[in-house]
Amino acid sequence: MNSSKIIGIILIVISLGVGYVGINKIADNTKEINLLGLKIDASNESGKEQGYLYLGVAVILLAGGIYTVNKSK
């Protein structure tokens, strides 16, 4: 196993962790309550934006990891 393949695998694992954090940030900052037929939306837009940024970074890390693993073959 050469070093570029190990780096690629590490990037993939890190991307999974960052993606998990991003999904949790989006879910935690989106709340909706049904009260007597009325929908009350209480969401934190800046927190959701931060979650989407985490997901974007995760996609970039995943793509880089896959590219690095495939390049080393």
Stockholm file with secondary structure:
# STOCKHOLM 1.0

chainA/1-73         MNSSKIIGIILIVISLGVGYVGINKIADNTKEINLLGLKIDASNESGKEQGYLYLGVAVILLAGGIYTVNKSK
#=GR chainA/1-73 SS CCHHHHHHHHHHHHHHHHHHHHHHHHHHTEEEEEETTEEEEEECHHHHHHHHHHHHHHHHHHHHHHHHHHHTC
#=GC SS_cons        CCHHHHHHHHHHHHHHHHHHHHHHHHHHTEEEEEETTEEEEEECHHHHHHHHHHHHHHHHHHHHHHHHHHHTC
//
